[in-house]
Amino acid sequence: MRLSRWVAAVAAMVLAFGGGLALAADHIDGPQASADPAADITDALAWMTPDASKVILVMNLTRNADVGSQFSDSVQYVFHTTSSASYGGAKSADVPVICQFDAQQQVQCWAAGGSYVTGDASGLSGITSGDGKLRVFTGLRNDPFFFNLAGFRETARIVTGAASSLTFDAAGCPALDSATSTALVTQLQTAPGGGPAPDSFANFNVISIVAEVDKSLVTTNGPIVSVAAATYRR
């Protein structure tokens, strides 16, 4: 059974030229996902190493994790990747990177071409496959997601208060004058009443699976790579 909805929109990276950071965030879920935090994806991220030879794949889980948080031994953690020669071009078949854990938090991960690692991946350098094409780290990390929750709530309060006086176009979008639009955008970028935007997730942690994959493993059909992260019940 699929536990989490796909949390990753897609990191379309021009791998041959280095690409940039791609991410998606999802920190507050419904009851079913929240009841199984070790399967609840908070972020999926992907980027290239500086020399553009490897892809870094990150799956973060367990909102508000602590030192006692563990990966589930009944969940399979999967990075799904496809590649194409150009944007919108024909995609390759799914090339997954698959990880799973035992009760002692020993991990096994598989990638294309037979790359495989197993063992304790909680050390800073992780563990590397025999062919050198797959390296994996697993463990507690600071939550990388930045969100100005206070500014967002203040913006929502302002909009709710003005809702009765708004007019809407045929598409259902509110008509805002330039000054109002600027004020709302500014509020999203600052604390209520002004000042620097606070990071509402600054003191929270997640548990992370970080896979460093040789680019050759995920570019079978070209340099444009799409990445999605998912969790499944084993």
N, C-alpha and C positions, 0 to 999 in steps of 0.2 A: 504494500500500500504506500502511496506517496504521502509523505508527512507534511512537507512544506511546499507552499506554492513556489514556483520558480522565482528566485530572488536574484536577478541579474539582468538586466537588460544589457544590452549586449555591448560588449567591449569590442567595437569594430576597430581593430588596430592594424595599421599598416606596418607589419612587423619588420619588413625589410628596411624601413626608415626610422625605426625606433618607437614610434607611436607615443601615446600619452597615457595618463592614468584614466581608467574607466571604473565606475563604481555604481552600486545601487544600495540603498539603505532601507531597512524595514525593522523598526525597533519596538513597535507595539502591535501585537497580533491578537487574534481572537482567542477564545478559551482553549480550543483544541491544541493549537500550536503552543500557546503559553504553558499548557500543562506538561509539555515534553520539551523543556528548555534545551536539552542537548541536541535536539533535532531542529530547533528554531533558528533559522538563519537571520542574523541581523544585518550583515553586509556581505557583498561579494565584490572583490576588487581584482583588477588585472593590470599589469604593466610590464614593460620590458626592462631588462638589465641595461646599463649604460652602453655596452657594446652591441646591443640588439641581437645577442646570440641566444638568449633564454627568455622565456615567459614566466612571470611570477603570478601565481594564482592564489588568492586568499579567500577563505570562507570563514567568517566569524559567526559564532553561535553563543547562545545563552546570555540574554540581556542581564546586566548586573551580576556577572560571574564573580566568583571569589576563589580562594585557594582550594576550596573543597569541590569546586565544579569539575565534572568529568565528562568526557565523551561517552556516548552510549555504546554498549557492546551489542545492541540489537538494531543499530542504525547503520546504513551504508551512506557514506558521504561522497558525492560525485560532482566533479567538474565536467560538464559537457562542453566539448569544443567542436566547431566545424570551421572549415576554411574555404575560401573562394579566391579566384584570380582577380576579381574586381568587386566593387560595391554593387550589390544586387545581382551578382553573378551566381552561377550554379554552385551549390554548396557540396562539400564532401560529406560522406557519411559521418555520423557522430564518432568522435575520437575522445573517449572519456579518460579521465584520471580518477581512479576509484580508491577510496580509503575506508578501512574499517578497523575497529579496536576490539581487544579482549577486555575482560574484567580488570586486568592489571594495567590497563592503559597502554599496552604494547600495540603499535599500529602496523598494519600492512597496507601498502599502496601499490597500485599497478598503473602503468602507462603504456602507450603504444610501443610496439616493437619488443616487448618482453622486459622493459625496464621495471624493476621491482625493488622495494625496500621493506624491511620489517625490523621491529625493535622499538627501543625507547627513543622517541624523537623530540624529547622535551629539552635537550641541551641547545644552547644558542646556535650551534652549527648544524643541528639537525642530523639526519642520517642520509647517506647517498647510495644510490644503486651501484652495482658492480660495473655497469657500463658508463657511469658518470653522467647519465642523461636525466636523472631524476633525483632531486634532493627535497626532503620533507622536514618541516618543523611542526610540532604540535604543542600547544600550551596556552597559559594565561597571558593575556596582553591587554594594554590599555585600549579602551574603545576609541577608534579613530574618528567616529562620526561627530561632526560639529553641528549643533542645532541650537538656535536662539529661541528656546521655548517661551520665555517670558515675552520677548518681542512679538512672537507669533500670536500668543494669546491676546496681547494688547491690540494687535492689528485686527484679530477676529472680533474683539469687543467693539472696536470702532465701526467695523463693517456691519455688525449685527445692529448696532444702534442706529445706523443710517439706512438700513435696508428698506424701510417703509418709504423713504423719499427717493429711492433710486429709480431710474428708468432703464429699460432693457431693450436691446436691439432684437432683430428677428432671430438671431442665433442664441438669444438668452444671455448675452454678455452685458454687464452694467455699463452705462455711459458715465465716465468720470472725466472731470476737467483735469487739466494738467497739474494744477496745484494739489488737488486731492490725491491723484495718482502718485505724485512725488512724495507726499506725506506718508502714504501707506508703504511705499517702497522703503522710505527712510526708517519707518518704524520697524520693519522686518529686519533691518540691518543694525539696529541699535537696541539698547535697553529701554524699557518703558520710561518715558521722561527724558531720554537722551543718554549719552554715554556709550562706552564700548559694549558691544553685544556679548552677553555672557554665554559660555559654552555649557549647556545644560548636561552634557555627558562627560564633562572633564574628569570626574572622579569615579567613573564607572569602568568596569573591565568586561572583556569577552574571552571566550576560549577560541583559539585560532588554529586552522589548518592552513599551512603555507607550503605550497609546492612550487619548486623551481624546476621548470621543464625545458629541455633543449628544444629550440625553435623547430628543428627538423621533425619532431614528433607530431606537431600540431599544424603543419603547413602543407599537408599532402596535396591539397588542391589549390594552393596559392597563398599569398602573403596576408590576405584579409581574414582575420580570425575572429569568430564570435565565441563568447564564453557565457555559460550559465551555470549556476550552482543549484543543487537539489539534494534533499535528504530522502531516504527511502527506508521503510521497515524491512529488515533482513528476514 
